[in-house]
Amino acid sequence: MAGPNGESDDNPGTVLESVSDIVRTLTEKGLIKASPSGGSASSARPAPSDARSEPQSIRGNIPANQAAPLPGQLYRPIVRPPTPVLTVLDDGLIDRGQEIRLRGDSFIIGRTDGDLILSHDSAISGRHAKITRIASNGRFKWHLEDLGSANGTFVLVRSVVLLPDMVVMLGGRQFRLEEPGLTSGAPAAESDGTRLVNASEVMSAVLPALVEANSAPGRLRFEIRGVEVVIGNSPNGVDISLDDPLVSPRHAVLKRQANGQWKLECEKTPNGVWVRVPSVRLVSPCAFQCGEQRFRFEIT
């Protein structure tokens, strides 16, 4: 126990420091910001050494050229793995929700089984996805793996090269790129094996197309007639117009690369472009979706 002045009863002469005193000192020096309630101060989470972002510190949001010199770095473990934070995002938000700290080797998300059970989301499979921590040469990596779910696991991307059978989500719809080969027409009446070719069908077969990834009779299909195609929710200024409130006026651009592949690049949009993946290495920070639930993954 500690006495009224912080002195330890078990260790006479030892005075315990209060965390609130440290926070108060850092706040007075302008190194962290006080909370709006006037209680404990808050600061930006420092980025890990291998994060692909500008270094952050306990200065919070104060520009480096205005903040006082740091008295030293805050303690961080160097032997045990960092502790990622998985945020189960609140509906309609991208930065707030239930925070779960991942301290084990694996973490399973599911509707009926796992470490996180989301029983109210019928689009999530019983065991939907797993996050695994992997040690490699003294460092740690985290991988997200889909566990054969019915509706797939999607990750938010800045850009992606569209491969065969890859599914992308734009707003509330899912699409895949089709590049069919030239198909032959119906057999002619002549007996010499000559086949009649419908010119419009040939052109449609030659052109690549962005096709809605389902088997519904009225599924959308957009032929791609240029090397750069703009996708958005607008009657003007786009090549593919999607009537979807979750799609921005200028949402994404599809570009033909020099090697013939198609690359989809996301524009600045609140809902972004999502890609269905069997597995992927997680970077910090990033976002993924299982069923209708979105998550944020960040290594603190």
HELIX and SHEET records of a PDB file:
HELIX    1   1 VAL A   19  GLU A   28  1                                  10    
HELIX    2   2 ALA A  199  VAL A  206  1                                   8    
SHEET    1   A 2 LYS A  33  ALA A  34  0                                        
SHEET    2   A 2 ALA A  41  SER A  42 -1                                        
SHEET    1   B10 GLY A  97  ARG A 101  0                                        
SHEET    2   B10 PRO A  84  LEU A  89 -1                                        
SHEET    3   B10 GLN A 293  ILE A 299 -1                                        
SHEET    4   B10 CYS A 286  CYS A 290 -1                                        
SHEET    5   B10 THR A 153  VAL A 157 -1                                        
SHEET    6   B10 VAL A 273  ARG A 276 -1                                        
SHEET    7   B10 VAL A 168  LEU A 170 -1                                        
SHEET    8   B10 ARG A 173  GLU A 178 -1                                        
SHEET    9   B10 ALA A 209  GLU A 212 -1                                        
SHEET   10   B10 ARG A 221  GLU A 223 -1                                        
SHEET    1   C 5 LEU A 116  ILE A 117  0                                        
SHEET    2   C 5 SER A 106  GLY A 110  1                                        
SHEET    3   C 5 ALA A 129  SER A 136 -1                                        
SHEET    4   C 5 ARG A 139  ASP A 146 -1                                        
SHEET    5   C 5 SER A 279  ARG A 281 -1                                        
SHEET    1   D 5 SER A 159  LEU A 162  0                                        
SHEET    2   D 5 TRP A 262  CYS A 266 -1                                        
SHEET    3   D 5 ALA A 252  ARG A 256 -1                                        
SHEET    4   D 5 GLU A 228  GLY A 232 -1                                        
SHEET    5   D 5 ILE A 240  SER A 241  1                                        
END                                                                             
